[in-house]
Every structure is written in structure tokens, then in C-alpha cells.
Amino acid sequence: MKFYNKLVENIFEIASVAVSSVFAIAVIFAFLFRLVGVDGSSMVPTLSHKDWLITSTADGEFEYKDIVIVVQPGVLNEPLVKRVIATEGQWVDVDYENGKLLVGNSKDSMVELSENYIAEPATDRPYSDLNEYPIQVPENCLFVMGDNRNNSTDSRSSLVGFIDERYVLGKALYRVVSGDTGFDTAKFRIYED
């Protein structure tokens, strides 16, 4: 009988630890982190279709190169995964003719970005890009672009436009499952050191 009671006690203890662990993980992922899937090729070569990302909740501090998940209502009505190019008050100039992207804190201080993460420079102006460059990013907004510049619907498009920071769900931290067939752990870091 003593053995039976000890066994039951151990089973309840293990079950209690398991339930507590599952609850703790659920709380962490509900309030601190989220798992988000990539749909499409607009972030190639950095991210691929069917990649899964761990994202942090948005803290309102965004900077150039952050990869963000956007849930802004609009024509597309679907979450977007894009890279932050400019933040509020900054100026952006997309030079399609020369394939250059310039950003600065004023029209006179814009410099070409060195973007070793893109598939190719933006040389094809999307039909939905009705902007007259250079343009200034409004207060509490972001200008975002996909890394696959000639195949991305992003802030250049009138379908997306500037991103209101209130609609940024979070920042991508790590890729946890790669959509391609290879499993290279080095590929799971999103940002360059």
C-alpha cells in the first residue's frame, strides 16, 4: 500500500509540473513571443516561403534593418513580413533608374544604404508606386520594404503605404523552421552580426 501511495504521489507531482510548464510556455508565447509563418517570396533571400519565425512583441522601438510583422488594415488585409528602411521623420528616395535606395534625416543628408541582404536592387517601379521621391516618413510611421525588391508589395505601393507603428505585431528574432529542405543552423539567425 505504501508503494502504491508513493507511486500515485509521484504521478500527481509529475502531472502538476507538466501542467505548470505548459501553462508557463503558453503565457510566454501569448504575451512575449509569437510564432509567425512566412507566406510568399517578398523577403527572399533572407526568409523563404513557409519559414517560421519567433517574434517578440512590439515595443515601439524600431530601427533600420528590423524585420517586422505588420497587421495594418488595408487593401491586402493580411499580415506582412517586411524590413524597416526608415522611421518617423526620415526621408527616403528610391532611385529606380540607378537601383539605389537613399535614406537620411533631411533631404540634404540622405546616403545610399549598403544592403548586402537584398536579392537585387529595386529597378522595376511597381505600378502601384505613386510616390514622388524623396518622401518623408510621417510621425509614428515606418517605411518598410521586402528584401526581394522587385517582387514585394511594401511601403512603395499605394496598397500598403506607410506603416502605422500601432499595427506592428512584433519583430522577428529567429527562424525556427526553414521552409527549404536543408537544415543549416547558421541560416536560423536573421540578422547579421
Residue pairs with C-beta under 8 A, 6 or more apart in sequence:
29 35
31 57
32 56
32 57
33 54
33 55
33 56
33 57
33 170
33 173
34 54
34 55
34 57
34 69
34 169
34 170
35 52
35 53
35 54
35 55
35 176
36 52
36 53
36 55
36 69
36 79
36 81
36 169
36 170
36 172
37 50
37 51
37 52
37 53
38 47
38 48
38 49
38 50
38 51
38 52
38 53
38 81
38 179
39 49
39 50
39 78
40 49
41 48
41 49
41 148
41 151
42 80
42 81
42 82
42 146
42 147
42 148
42 151
42 152
42 153
42 154
43 67
43 81
43 82
43 83
43 146
43 147
43 148
43 152
44 119
44 147
44 148
44 151
45 117
45 118
45 119
45 147
45 148
46 67
46 83
46 117
46 147
46 190
47 53
47 67
47 81
47 147
47 172
47 175
47 190
48 178
48 179
48 180
49 179
50 179
51 175
51 177
51 178
51 179
52 175
52 176
52 177
53 67
53 69
53 81
53 172
53 173
53 174
53 175
53 176
53 190
54 172
54 173
54 174
54 176
55 69
55 169
55 170
55 171
55 172
55 173
56 170
56 171
56 173
57 169
57 170
58 68
58 165
58 168
58 169
58 170
58 171
60 165
62 68
62 84
62 87
62 142
62 165
62 168
62 171
63 84
63 87
64 84
64 85
64 86
64 87
64 103
64 113
65 83
65 84
65 117
65 191
66 83
66 84
66 171
67 81
67 82
67 83
67 84
67 171
67 172
67 190
67 191
68 81
68 82
68 83
68 84
68 142
68 144
68 163
68 168
68 169
68 170
68 171
68 172
69 79
69 80
69 81
69 168
69 169
69 170
69 171
69 172
70 79
70 80
70 81
70 82
70 144
70 163
70 167
70 168
70 169
71 79
71 167
71 168
71 169
72 80
72 160
72 163
72 164
72 167
73 167
74 159
74 160
74 161
75 159
75 160
76 153
76 159
76 160
79 169
80 144
80 153
80 154
80 160
81 146
81 172
82 144
82 145
82 146
82 152
82 154
82 155
82 163
83 117
83 144
83 145
83 146
83 147
84 142
84 143
84 144
85 92
85 101
85 103
85 113
85 142
85 143
85 144
85 145
85 155
86 92
86 103
86 137
86 142
86 143
87 137
87 142
87 143
88 137
88 138
88 139
88 140
88 141
88 142
88 165
89 105
89 136
89 137
89 139
90 103
90 104
90 105
90 136
90 137
90 143
91 103
91 104
91 105
91 106
91 107
91 110
91 134
91 135
91 136
91 137
92 101
92 102
92 103
92 133
92 134
92 135
92 136
92 137
92 143
93 100
93 101
93 102
93 103
93 110
93 133
93 134
93 135
94 101
94 122
94 125
94 129
94 131
94 133
94 156
95 101
95 102
95 133
96 122
96 123
96 124
96 125
97 123
99 120
99 121
99 122
99 123
100 112
100 121
101 112
101 113
101 115
101 121
101 122
101 145
102 110
102 111
102 112
102 113
102 134
103 110
103 111
103 113
104 110
104 111
107 134
110 134
115 121
116 192
117 147
117 192
118 147
118 148
118 149
119 147
119 148
119 149
119 150
119 151
120 148
120 149
120 150
121 149
122 145
122 149
122 150
122 156
123 150
124 150
125 156
126 153
126 156
126 157
128 153
128 156
128 157
128 158
128 159
129 156
129 157
129 158
130 158
131 156
135 143
137 143
137 162
138 162
140 164
140 165
140 166
141 162
141 163
141 164
141 165
142 155
142 162
142 163
142 165
142 168
143 155
143 162
143 163
144 154
144 155
144 160
144 163
145 152
145 154
145 155
145 156
146 152
146 153
146 154
153 159
153 160
154 160
155 161
155 162
155 163
172 190
173 190
174 188
174 189
174 190
175 187
175 188
175 189
175 190
176 188
178 184
178 187
178 188
